[in-house]
Amino acid sequence: MSSRFEEIARRKQILIDRCARDREELAASCRRIHLPLGLGAVLTVLGKTLKSYPILVAGISSLLVGGYGGKLTKSAGTLLRLGQAVLPLWTWWTRGRKRK
């Protein structure tokens, strides 16, 4: 009888270990697809917003055509370069905090 309980306990532990490995694998897969899905969601919302408000599109295009396009592009380029500089630091910071 004792060996039967030991066998049940051993099988239970094997199942617990298998579930832990499956959870880790699933979490890693979710992390890999999280960023592209987030970017896709942002672009979808932006597209729907622009489609819903054509007057907003007309206002933005008039700003671009009116000469402010160069200034906005320059500012956007500066923000993009700043983001490229900050992203590795941000990634390092968030990974370090998750490990604790």
C-alpha positions in Angstrom: 0.0 0.0 0.0 2.9 2.3 0.9 4.5 1.8 -2.5 1.2 2.7 -4.2 1.1 6.1 -2.4 4.7 6.7 -3.2 4.0 6.0 -6.9 1.0 8.4 -6.8 3.1 11.1 -5.2 5.9 10.6 -7.7 3.5 10.9 -10.7 1.9 13.9 -9.1 5.3 15.6 -8.8 6.1 14.7 -12.5 2.9 16.3 -13.5 3.6 19.4 -11.4 7.1 19.7 -13.0 5.6 19.3 -16.5 3.0 22.0 -15.9 5.7 24.4 -14.6 7.7 23.8 -17.8 4.6 24.3 -20.0 3.8 27.6 -18.1 7.4 28.9 -18.6 7.2 28.0 -22.3 3.9 29.7 -22.7 5.1 32.8 -20.9 8.1 33.0 -23.2 5.9 32.7 -26.3 3.6 35.4 -25.0 6.5 37.7 -24.4 7.8 37.2 -28.0 4.4 38.2 -29.6 3.5 40.9 -27.1 5.4 43.7 -28.7 4.2 43.2 -32.3 0.6 42.8 -31.1 1.0 46.0 -29.0 2.3 47.9 -32.1 -0.4 46.5 -34.3 -3.1 47.5 -31.7 -1.7 51.1 -31.7 -1.6 51.3 -35.4 -5.2 49.9 -35.7 -6.5 52.4 -33.2 -4.7 55.2 -35.0 -6.1 54.1 -38.3 -9.6 53.9 -36.9 -9.3 57.3 -35.3 -8.1 58.9 -38.6 -10.9 57.1 -40.5 -13.5 58.3 -38.0 -12.4 61.9 -38.0 -11.7 63.1 -41.5 -11.5 66.7 -40.4 -8.5 65.7 -38.2 -6.8 64.3 -41.2 -7.5 67.5 -43.1 -6.1 69.6 -40.3 -2.9 67.5 -40.1 -2.4 67.5 -43.9 -2.9 71.3 -43.9 -0.2 71.7 -41.3 2.2 69.5 -43.3 1.5 71.3 -46.5 1.6 74.8 -44.9 5.3 74.5 -44.0 5.1 73.0 -40.5 5.9 69.6 -41.9 9.7 70.1 -41.9 9.6 71.3 -38.2 7.4 68.4 -37.2 9.5 65.9 -39.1 12.6 67.2 -37.4 11.0 66.9 -34.0 9.8 63.4 -34.8 13.3 62.5 -35.9 14.8 63.8 -32.7 12.2 61.8 -30.6 13.0 58.7 -32.6 16.7 59.0 -32.0 16.0 59.6 -28.3 13.8 56.5 -28.2 16.5 54.4 -29.9 19.0 55.6 -27.2 16.7 55.0 -24.3 15.2 51.6 -25.4 18.3 49.5 -24.5 18.5 51.2 -21.1 14.8 50.7 -20.6 15.0 47.0 -21.5 17.9 46.5 -19.2 16.1 48.3 -16.3 12.8 46.3 -16.7 14.6 43.0 -16.9 16.6 43.7 -13.8 13.5 44.6 -11.9 11.6 41.5 -13.0 14.3 39.2 -11.7 14.1 40.5 -8.2 
